[in-house]
Amino acid sequence: MGAISSLFGYLLNALYTVFNNYGIAIIIFSVILRIILIPITIKQQKSLKKSAELQDEMKEIQRKYKNNPEKLNQETIELYKREKMSPFAGCFSSIIQLVIILSVFWLVSQPLTYMKKIDTNIISEYETQLQQENNQSTYKEIEIINKYGAQDERVRLNMDFLGLDLSKVPSSNLNDWKVYVIPLLYVISSVLSIKINNSFNNKKKKEEEKKAITDGTNSEIKPEEPSELEAMESMNKNMMYMLPLMSVFIAFIAPLGLALYWFVSNVLIIIEKLIIDTIMKHKEEKENA
């Protein structure tokens, strides 16, 4: 994670040098990172769409070989190979998101190390001073910036963003209402993102059920147990809920800069999904026509 955090740090520091504001740098950093991840997002969307399209075929295979587990597995694997699809394709994006979450957490927790690239000896000297003063702060580098940044430009960072101090940690500043603003916006954006995902999934499911009834195949493709693709879909859904919940907890114990990054990323993800789904739907309608 440290190597990725250091790589992100070069970009964040370059943006900070241009704008001289930590908050603005994080927002632009979030935009750039989302742009870089667009190909992965598109691939994930296509994978989920492909999974939905294969549901009927997968259910038919399960119905046909429900008493022959070995043949069922073989046919399932053949289906994946024939359609050039991995059963874990949806999880790949979630794993990347988790890696990025942890990397950005390291970055905002230790900005002097990963962003400013300050000599470790200088950081150690200041940490020693904090220990002598019996300062028990969890985030030593953030404390160094707040305590010594005014007198030493090497460890100075402008963390004031629209009246919010992005160096503050919500769990350590419970009496300051301002520390809840960004995490609350992040929670709202997460709920909205999940609702949009569920809305699209429910709409697709209703369309598939309607198509099955119209084709007269609805009664034939109901298996006694969930299909492999349904299990994969359930796992992806669990990951979809788990990541935001984990992020909310981390945002509560991390500097506000992290919550700002997550909030901006969430907004961008929602916009991305709406645009990509619209394009894919238009393309599908065009192909059907």
KOLSE-66088 format. One record per residue (C-alpha): residue in one letter; z negated, x negated, y negated. Coordinates in pm, whole numbers, plus 50000, padded with zeros to 5 digits. Example, Ala and Ser with C-alpha at 12.3 -4.5 7.8 and 13.67 -1.06 7.14 Angstrom:
A492204877050450S492864863350106
***
This chain:
M500005000050000G499224971149766A502824958949769I504164993449678S501474997449409S502484963749263L506154974049262F505295006749088G503174986348846Y506164966848716L507924999448626L504835015548473N504054984648265A507644982648139L507425018948026Y504035012747865T505484983147673V508165006247531F505975036447445N502565019747402N500915050447554Y499605052547909G500145090247936I503765089647820A504435060048050I503045079648348I505205110048264I508415089548242F507345070348556S506975103848739V510455114948630I512075082248743L510285083249078R511365119149143I514975109949061I514795081449314L513415105449577I516075132449524P518195120949826I515125124250051T514345158649906I517915170349968K517815156850322Q514535175250386Q515975207850250K519045204350473S516825196550771L514705227650714K517825248750674K519255234150996S515985241751176A516215278151072E519835280251188L518895266451532Q516065291151589D518225316351777E519765289852000M516375274252069K514865307852159E517745314852397I517185281252569Q513475288852604R514175323552744K516695309852991Y514555281053119K511035294553064N510225288753433N511735253953438P509855231453189E511835200553284K515195217553220L513795233152902N512865198952762Q516215184352865E518195212352699T516025210052387I516695172752358E520395178652411L520365204752135Y518745180251894K521255153151988R524255176251960E523195188451616K522165152951511M518705164651420S515235149951470P512315173151557F510175152851317A512635152251026G510465175350818C507405153150862F509235122350730S509145135650375S505425143950405I504675108550526I506565093850230Q504615116649995L501335104850149V502325068150106I503245074649741I499975093649681L497915064349805S500055038349626V499795056049289F496045060349349W495705022649389L497875017649081V495845039748844S492525028048993Q493314991248935P495764990248642L494824954848544T495784941848889Y498854962548970M500174972148625K499134945348376K499174917548642I496084901648486D494884869048641T492274876548908N489914850648757I489834869748426I489124902348608S486394885548814E484714872148500Y484534906648348E483334921848674T480544896048680Q479544906748329L479474943048441Q477234933748733Q474864914848502E474674945848285N473924966048599N477044986948549Q477635006448873S481025021348783T483255028449085Y486405018048901K485614983448768E488984977348605I488875010548420E485405001348295I486654967148186I489434983647983N486985007647815K484274981747748Y486214950247662G489724962247572A488944964747200Q488064927547181D490504913647438E494124925147417R494814911647765V492784940347915R493674966247650L495384998947742N495945029147520M494765057047751D494435084147487F496955111947559L496945143447345G493215139647291L492515133947661D491085101147786L493095093248101S490545066948206K487855093248267V486905104548618P486075142048651S483275136648904S481545112648661N482015134248351L481035169048468N479765179548123D483055171247950W485335201947974K488385181247881V488365163148218Y489185196048393V492355203748193I494855182048385P493355187848734L493415225548665L497075223648562Y497745204048881V496025230549096I498025258548926S501295239648979S500375233549346V499675270549406L502945279649234S504845254149444I503385267949768K504155303749663I507765294649587N508085277449926N506595307550104S508855330949909F511985312050017N510785309450378N509935346650399K513285355950248K515135334550502K513065348850786K513875384650682E517575375850659E517475361151012E515675391951150K518175414850980K521065394751123A519535395951473I519155433951455T522715437651325D524075415951607G522025434751865T520375402651986N516895408851853S515465420652182E517085392952382I515835362252198K512105369152181P510395342852394E506965347352545E505715316252364P506665299152035S509725276952046E509755239651980L511315245651637E508625271051551A505955245651647M507665219951423E507855245251142S504135252751183M503315215551167N505405211450851K503655241650698N500225226450774M501315194050606M502535214150306Y499035228450259M497105197350358L498655173750101P497815195049793L494255201149918M493735164149978S495265156249639V492895180049458F489895162349614I491245127849523A492085139449169F488435149649124I487165114749207A490015094549049P490925086148688L492805114148509G495985093248501L496475101748869A496125139448813L498645136948527Y501155119848758W500655146649026F500955175248777V504235162148632S505555155048983N504705190549094V506575205748801L509585183748878I509445192549250I509475229849167I512515225048940E514205203549207K513655229449479L515005258049269I518125238249176I518775224549527D518245258649691T520605274849440I523295248649506M522895251249885K523015289249871H526155288449656K527755263649897E526845285250195E528275316550032K531445297549951E531805285550313N531195320650448A533785334850210
***
